[in-house]
């Protein structure tokens, strides 16, 4: 909206009154527009909003990063594309592959793959999407789901999506899962749909 006013044709008091009216009109327009914006969003829109901008500040291809602590490898991440944004968020649109290593002997402890992932800096939350498979070699378990969240600070792992948990003796089908990285032996599937024996 553009409003043009000739400054030579009105005096100072009228100009101030006119500016106030223009500001009120502009604020009212913004409020009406905000109210009309839909509140429910698709997963794709949510991802775009989480990034804060459509244009990344930095993009890298075919990356492989190794995180270590006291010269001991903790995990290795591979991704075809990594995008970083000014707000600290990250996006992995073409798949992610993460291996964690045992502190004791350096062997592979778990392996996570997914079609895509995002990291939201202000909540320190990683979310992986699409064909998510988490193999826990130490416990002999495999988790399959569509979406999985991991809080970097608290260690919480959770999802509200359908899950399939395969152990050495059975397969558990359900919806929703809660676990914690610091206590991996205990996990909770919210709604269990059924069980099947492993041959």
C-alpha positions in Angstrom: 0.0 0.0 0.0 1.5 3.4 -1.0 0.1 6.8 0.1 1.7 9.9 -1.4 1.2 13.3 0.3 2.6 16.6 -0.8 4.5 18.1 2.1 4.1 21.7 0.8 0.3 21.6 0.8 -0.2 20.8 4.5 1.1 22.4 7.7 2.9 20.7 10.6 -0.1 19.8 12.7 -2.0 18.4 9.8 1.1 16.5 8.7 1.4 14.8 12.2 -2.3 13.9 12.2 -2.0 12.5 8.7 1.0 10.4 9.7 -0.8 9.0 12.8 -3.8 8.0 10.6 -1.5 6.3 8.1 0.3 4.4 10.9 -3.0 3.3 12.4 -4.2 2.1 9.0 -1.0 0.2 8.3 -1.1 -1.5 11.7 -4.8 -2.4 11.2 -3.9 -3.9 7.8 -1.1 -6.0 9.3 -3.5 -7.3 12.1 -6.2 -8.3 9.6 -3.6 -10.1 7.5 -2.1 -11.9 10.5 -5.6 -13.1 11.6 -6.3 -14.5 8.1 -3.1 -16.6 8.0 -3.9 -20.3 8.4 -2.8 -21.9 11.7 -2.3 -25.4 10.5 0.8 -26.1 8.4 2.1 -29.0 6.4 5.3 -30.7 7.4 7.1 -29.0 4.4 5.9 -25.6 5.5 7.0 -26.3 9.1 10.5 -27.2 7.9 10.7 -23.9 5.9 9.6 -21.9 8.9 12.1 -23.7 11.1 14.9 -22.6 8.8 14.0 -19.0 9.1 14.9 -18.3 5.5 14.7 -20.2 2.2 18.3 -19.3 1.3 21.1 -21.0 3.3 24.1 -19.0 4.4 26.4 -22.0 3.6 26.0 -25.2 1.6 28.4 -28.1 1.5 28.3 -31.3 -0.6 29.3 -34.9 0.2 30.3 -34.1 3.7 31.8 -36.5 6.3 32.4 -35.3 9.8 34.0 -37.2 12.7 33.2 -36.0 16.3 35.6 -37.1 19.0 36.3 -36.5 22.7 39.7 -36.9 24.1 40.9 -38.4 20.8 38.2 -41.1 21.0 35.7 -41.1 18.1 32.1 -40.5 19.3 30.2 -40.4 16.0 30.6 -40.0 12.3 28.1 -38.2 10.1 27.7 -38.4 6.3 25.4 -36.3 4.2 25.1 -35.5 0.5 24.1 -31.9 1.2 24.4 -29.8 4.3 22.8 -26.4 4.5 23.5 -23.9 7.3 21.4 -20.8 8.0 22.2 -17.5 9.7 20.0 -18.4 12.7 22.1 -21.5 13.4 19.7 -24.0 12.0 20.9 -26.8 9.6 19.2 -28.8 6.9 20.1 -32.1 5.3 17.7 -32.5 2.4 19.2 -35.5 0.6 19.7 -38.0 3.4 21.8 -38.4 6.5 23.9 -41.3 7.9 25.2 -41.3 11.5 27.3 -43.9 13.2 28.0 -43.8 17.0 31.0 -45.6 18.4 31.5 -47.4 21.7 33.6 -45.5 24.3 35.2 -48.8 25.5 36.5 -50.3 22.3 35.6 -47.9 19.4 33.3 -50.4 17.7 30.1 -49.3 16.0 27.4 -49.0 18.6 24.5 -47.7 16.6 23.6 -46.6 13.0 21.0 -44.1 12.0 19.8 -43.4 8.4 17.0 -41.2 7.1 15.9 -39.4 3.9 16.3 -35.9 5.4 17.0 -34.1 8.6 16.9 -30.6 10.2 18.6 -29.1 13.3 16.8 -26.3 15.1 19.4 -24.3 17.0 17.3 -22.5 19.6 15.7 -25.8 20.8 18.9 -27.9 20.1 16.5 -30.4 18.4 17.4 -32.7 15.6 14.5 -34.2 13.5 15.0 -36.9 10.9 12.3 -37.7 8.3 11.4 -40.4 5.9 12.5 -44.1 6.1 14.1 -43.6 9.5 16.1 -46.7 10.6 18.0 -46.8 13.9 20.1 -50.0 14.5 21.3 -50.4 18.0 24.0 -53.1 17.8 24.7 -53.1 21.5 21.1 -53.9 22.4 20.3 -55.9 19.3 17.4 -53.7 18.4 16.2 -51.9 15.3 13.7 -49.0 15.3 11.8 -48.1 12.1 9.6 -45.0 11.8 8.8 -42.0 9.6 9.9 -39.2 12.0 12.3 -39.1 15.0 13.3 -36.2 17.2 16.4 -36.0 19.3 17.1 -33.3 21.9 20.8 -32.6 22.0 20.8 -31.1 25.5 18.5 -33.5 27.4 19.2 -36.7 25.4 15.4 -37.2 24.9 14.4 -39.3 21.8 10.8 -39.2 20.8 8.2 -39.5 18.0 4.4 -39.5 17.6 4.6 -41.5 14.3 4.1 -45.2 13.8 7.0 -47.3 15.0 8.3 -50.8 14.4 10.7 -52.1 17.0 12.6 -55.3 16.3 14.4 -57.1 19.1 16.2 -60.4 19.2 12.9 -62.2 20.2 10.0 -60.1 18.9 8.7 -57.3 16.7 6.5 -54.6 18.4 4.2 -52.4 16.3 2.8 -49.2 17.7 2.5 -45.4 17.6 4.7 -43.0 19.6 7.9 -43.6 21.4 9.8 -42.0 24.3 13.4 -42.8 25.3 16.5 -41.2 26.5 20.1 -41.5 25.2 21.4 -41.6 28.7 19.2 -44.6 29.7 18.8 -46.6 26.5 17.6 -49.7 28.2 14.3 -48.1 29.0 11.9 -46.9 26.3 8.2 -46.6 26.1 5.9 -47.1 23.1 2.8 -45.1 23.7 0.2 -47.2 21.8 1.1 -50.8 21.0 -0.8 -52.2 18.1 0.6 -55.8 18.1 3.5 -58.2 18.5 5.1 -60.8 16.3 7.7 -63.4 17.0 11.1 -63.3 15.3 11.9 -66.6 13.5 
